Amino acid sequence: MTRLWRPPWSRNADGPLLLESFFIAAVVSLLGVRALLAATGYPRIGSGGIHIAHVLWGGLLMLAAIMFLLAFVDRTISRTMAVVAGLGFGTFIDEIGKFVTTDNNYFYRPAVALIYALFVAAFLVARTLVGGRRLTQREALANALAQLSSSRQRSIGPEDRMRIEWLLERADPDSPLTRAAKGYLADLHPSKERRSLLERIQRSLADAYEQLIEKQVAQRALVVVVVAYSCLAIVGVGLAVLSAQNTGAQEPTDVATVGEVVSTIVGVGLVGRGVLALPSSRTKAYHWFMRGLLVWILVSQVFVFYSSQLAGIGGLIVDLIAYGSLRFALTRETIARRHSEAGLHKSELLPGTEGT
């Protein structure tokens, strides 16, 4: 089906990761602020009739992110500022109750539902913007040029080189810019900078993952872990529902309970779809797992927090650890696929790191 309209600007190849980081950070910030305020008795910052609302701190974080994004062209800056912007947005939107009520009521009960609706709408818009479509030739070239601009002191790391080569292979081969970019990339010498402790740890984890995941027992263990995790999610929501019914709270929680149950079941369904896809493609399976986790993080945890305040923090931490692990595994699978397409040996991809 032919698209009636295509935006004149190029999509960012890192867009899905940046947007996911933004939304995850926003949810963490929202729940973290509410947990902190509940634990400290909702303190007032200021005196003499002055109260410095945390909406201002959220605005400052978003301002800082915007300034850095406008001032610098760098992938590291983009990834960091996506998280900073998300933290700012979550802190900002947490006070929506004060701005939709005549009495500035922070505890306005439907506020969480409004925040949830806004998150869902923003997430759907973001997915529409970046989409699941392959990059066009123009977009691939634009992303390659942007990543080349981040190379420092005429040197480049092996994985960055492979990523740019992968983009240039999808750009218009007859374009003078494509030929110039390939020539410039060829002139960049391999980076000889020493790896930091964090990079050495990441490389060690990557090596361990690559050696382990190819074993049949590891894949079976992955299925067991995923299924057990999903069962725990169902048990957890069941216990939360029973707890809400036994507390005898005066304020109704029916909407939150229904939302928690439905979103948990949807997440389990997405994870189950990933289990079915695992034998044929780990990459597809990981994508389905991450979709299920995103539903739990962006939707279920909000309802859990709405119902029981601090109870959602533990589940959120576990979900975020699982999400980070899946993101790491998916990145390794993507690199391995591009590595295989390029027909390179591992030593060519990561020179001098085989023993790390």
C-alpha positions in Angstrom: 0.0 0.0 0.0 1.5 3.4 -1.0 1.8 6.0 1.7 -0.1 9.2 0.9 2.3 11.3 2.7 5.9 10.8 3.9 7.5 13.4 6.2 10.3 15.4 4.6 12.7 14.8 7.4 14.7 11.7 8.2 14.0 9.3 11.1 16.6 8.7 13.7 17.8 5.1 13.6 18.2 5.3 17.4 14.7 6.7 17.7 13.0 3.6 19.1 15.7 3.2 21.8 15.7 6.9 22.7 11.9 7.0 23.0 11.8 3.9 25.1 14.5 5.3 27.4 12.5 8.5 27.7 9.3 6.7 28.7 11.0 4.3 31.0 12.7 7.2 32.8 9.5 9.1 33.0 7.7 6.3 34.7 10.6 5.7 37.1 10.6 9.4 37.9 6.8 9.5 38.4 6.7 6.5 40.7 9.9 7.5 42.5 8.6 11.0 43.3 5.3 9.7 44.6 7.1 7.0 46.7 9.5 9.6 48.1 6.8 12.0 49.0 4.7 9.3 50.7 7.7 8.1 52.7 8.6 11.6 53.9 5.0 12.8 54.7 4.7 15.1 51.7 7.1 17.9 52.9 6.8 21.5 51.9 10.0 23.0 50.3 10.1 26.7 51.1 8.8 29.1 53.8 6.9 32.4 54.2 4.1 31.4 51.9 6.5 30.1 49.2 6.4 26.4 48.1 8.8 25.2 45.4 6.7 22.6 43.7 8.6 19.7 42.1 7.0 20.6 38.7 9.7 23.2 38.6 12.5 20.6 39.1 10.9 18.6 36.2 10.9 21.7 34.0 14.6 22.4 34.8 15.6 18.8 33.9 13.7 19.1 30.6 15.3 22.5 29.9 18.8 21.0 30.5 18.0 18.1 28.2 16.7 20.4 25.4 19.8 22.7 25.7 22.2 19.8 25.4 20.3 18.2 22.5 20.3 21.5 20.6 23.9 22.3 21.4 25.6 19.0 20.6 25.6 16.3 17.9 26.6 13.2 19.7 25.0 9.8 20.2 26.1 9.5 23.8 24.6 13.0 24.6 21.4 11.9 22.9 21.1 8.8 24.9 21.9 10.5 28.2 19.6 13.4 27.6 16.7 11.1 26.6 16.9 9.7 30.1 17.2 13.2 31.7 14.3 14.5 29.7 12.2 11.5 30.8 13.1 12.1 34.4 12.1 15.7 34.0 8.8 14.8 32.3 7.8 12.3 34.9 8.5 14.8 37.7 6.6 17.5 35.8 3.5 15.5 34.9 3.2 14.1 38.5 1.6 17.4 39.6 -1.1 17.4 37.0 -3.8 17.1 39.7 -2.9 20.7 40.8 -3.6 22.1 37.3 -6.9 20.3 36.5 -8.7 21.1 39.7 -10.0 24.4 41.1 -8.5 23.7 44.6 -5.0 22.7 43.3 -5.6 19.1 44.6 -2.4 17.0 44.2 -4.3 14.0 45.5 -7.1 14.3 42.9 -7.9 10.6 42.3 -8.3 10.6 38.5 -4.9 12.3 38.1 -3.1 8.9 37.7 -5.7 7.9 35.0 -5.0 11.2 33.2 -1.2 10.6 33.4 -1.7 7.0 32.1 -3.8 8.2 29.2 -1.2 10.8 28.4 1.6 8.2 28.5 -0.3 5.8 26.3 -1.2 8.6 23.8 2.4 9.9 23.7 3.8 6.3 23.3 1.5 5.6 20.4 2.4 8.9 18.7 6.1 8.1 19.2 5.7 4.6 17.7 3.9 6.2 14.7 6.7 8.7 14.2 9.5 6.1 14.3 7.4 3.2 13.0 8.6 -0.3 12.2 9.4 0.5 8.6 12.9 0.1 7.2 15.0 3.2 6.8 14.8 4.7 3.3 18.1 5.3 1.4 17.9 9.0 2.4 17.4 8.2 6.1 20.2 5.6 6.1 22.6 8.1 4.6 21.5 10.9 7.0 22.0 8.6 10.0 25.4 7.5 8.8 26.6 11.1 8.3 25.3 12.0 11.8 27.2 9.1 13.4 30.3 10.0 11.4 30.2 13.4 12.8 30.6 11.9 16.3 33.9 10.3 15.5 36.7 11.8 17.6 40.3 12.6 16.6 40.0 10.8 13.3 39.4 7.4 15.0 36.5 5.1 15.4 35.6 2.0 17.4 35.0 -1.3 15.6 31.3 -1.6 16.5 30.7 2.1 15.4 32.4 1.4 12.1 30.3 -1.7 11.5 27.1 0.2 12.4 28.0 3.0 9.9 28.9 0.5 7.2 25.6 -1.2 7.7 23.8 2.2 7.2 25.9 3.1 4.1 25.0 -0.3 2.5 21.4 0.8 2.6 22.0 4.3 1.3 21.9 5.2 -2.4 25.2 3.8 -3.8 25.1 6.4 -6.7 24.9 9.4 -4.3 28.1 11.5 -4.1 27.5 11.8 -0.4 27.4 8.1 0.0 30.7 7.7 -1.8 32.3 10.5 0.2 31.1 9.0 3.5 32.6 5.6 2.6 35.9 7.3 1.7 35.9 9.2 4.9 35.1 6.1 7.0 37.9 4.2 5.3 40.3 6.9 6.3 39.4 6.7 10.0 41.9 4.6 11.9 40.8 2.1 14.6 40.4 3.6 18.0 43.3 2.7 20.2 41.9 4.2 23.4 42.0 2.0 26.4 38.6 0.6 27.4 37.1 1.9 30.7 36.1 -0.5 33.5 32.5 -0.2 32.4 33.4 -1.1 28.8 35.5 -4.1 29.9 32.6 -5.3 32.0 30.2 -4.9 29.1 32.6 -6.8 26.8 32.9 -9.6 29.3 29.1 -9.9 29.6 28.8 -9.9 25.8 31.3 -12.7 25.5 29.6 -14.7 28.2 26.2 -14.1 26.6 27.4 -15.2 23.1 29.0 -18.4 24.5 26.0 -19.3 26.6 23.0 -18.5 24.4 24.1 -20.9 21.6 23.7 -23.9 24.0 20.4 -25.7 23.9 20.2 -25.9 27.7 20.5 -22.1 27.9 17.5 -21.6 25.5 15.4 -24.0 27.5 16.4 -22.2 30.7 15.4 -18.9 29.1 11.9 -20.3 28.3 11.5 -21.5 31.9 12.6 -18.1 33.3 10.3 -16.2 31.1 7.3 -18.4 31.9 8.1 -18.3 35.6 8.4 -14.5 35.4 5.0 -14.3 33.7 3.4 -16.6 36.3 4.8 -14.5 39.1 3.3 -11.4 37.4 -0.1 -13.1 37.4 0.3 -14.2 41.1 1.4 -10.7 42.0 -1.6 -9.0 40.5 -3.9 -11.6 42.1 -2.4 -10.8 45.5 -2.7 -7.1 44.9 -6.4 -7.5 44.1 -7.0 -9.5 47.2 -5.1 -7.0 49.3 -7.1 -4.1 47.9 -10.3 -5.9 48.7 -9.2 -6.7 52.3 -8.0 -3.3 53.2 -11.5 -1.8 53.4 -10.3 1.5 51.9 -12.9 4.2 51.7 -11.9 5.4 48.2 -12.9 3.2 45.3 -10.1 1.3 43.5 -12.2 -0.7 41.0 -10.8 1.1 38.0 -7.2 0.7 39.1 -7.8 -3.0 39.9 -9.4 -3.7 36.4 -6.5 -1.7 34.7 -3.9 -3.7 36.7 -5.5 -7.0 35.8 -6.1 -6.3 32.1 -2.6 -4.8 31.5 -0.9 -7.7 33.3 -2.8 -10.2 31.1 -1.9 -8.2 28.0 1.7 -8.2 29.0 1.6 -12.0 29.6 0.1 -12.5 26.2 2.9 -10.5 24.5 5.5 -12.5 26.4 3.8 -15.7 25.5 3.9 -14.7 21.8 7.7 -14.3 22.3 8.0 -17.7 23.7 6.4 -19.1 20.6 8.8 -17.1 18.4 11.9 -18.1 20.3 12.7 -21.4 18.4 12.7 -19.6 15.1 14.2 -16.2 16.0 15.7 -14.9 19.2 15.5 -11.4 17.9 11.8 -11.5 17.3 11.3 -13.3 20.7 13.2 -10.6 22.5 11.1 -7.9 20.8 7.9 -9.6 22.0 9.3 -9.9 25.5 10.2 -6.2 25.6 6.7 -5.3 24.4 5.2 -7.3 27.3 7.6 -5.6 29.8 6.8 -2.2 28.5 3.1 -2.8 29.1 3.9 -3.9 32.7 6.3 -0.9 33.2 4.2 1.8 31.5 0.8 0.6 32.5 0.6 -2.1 35.1 3.0 -0.4 37.5 1.1 2.9 37.4 -2.1 1.1 38.5 -0.2 -0.8 41.2 1.2 2.4 42.5 -2.2 4.0 42.3 -3.7 1.3 44.5 -1.0 0.7 47.0 1.6 3.5 46.8 5.0 2.0 47.7 4.1 -1.6 46.8 4.9 -1.0 43.2 8.5 0.0 43.7 9.8 -3.6 44.1 8.0 -4.8 41.0 9.2 -1.8 39.1 12.9 -2.5 40.0 12.6 -6.2 38.9 10.9 -5.1 35.6 13.6 -2.6 34.9 16.4 -5.1 35.5 14.6 -7.5 33.1 14.1 -4.8 30.6 17.8 -3.8 30.8 18.9 -7.4 30.4 16.7 -7.9 27.3 17.9 -4.6 25.8 21.5 -5.8 26.2 20.7 -9.2 24.7 18.8 -7.6 21.8 21.7 -5.3 21.1 24.1 -8.3 21.0 21.8 -10.2 18.6 21.6 -7.1 16.3 25.4 -6.7 16.3 25.9 -10.5 15.7 23.5 -10.3 12.7 25.2 -7.4 11.2 28.5 -9.1 11.9 27.3 -12.2 10.1 26.0 -10.1 7.1 29.4 -8.4 6.8 31.2 -11.8 6.9 33.7 -10.7 9.5 35.4 -12.8 12.1 35.0 -11.8 15.7 38.6 -10.7 15.9 38.0 -8.2 13.1 35.0 -6.8 14.9 36.7 -6.4 18.3 40.5 -6.3 17.8 42.5 -7.0 20.8 39.6 -7.9 23.1 39.3 -11.6 22.7 40.8 -12.2 26.1 38.7 -9.7 28.0 
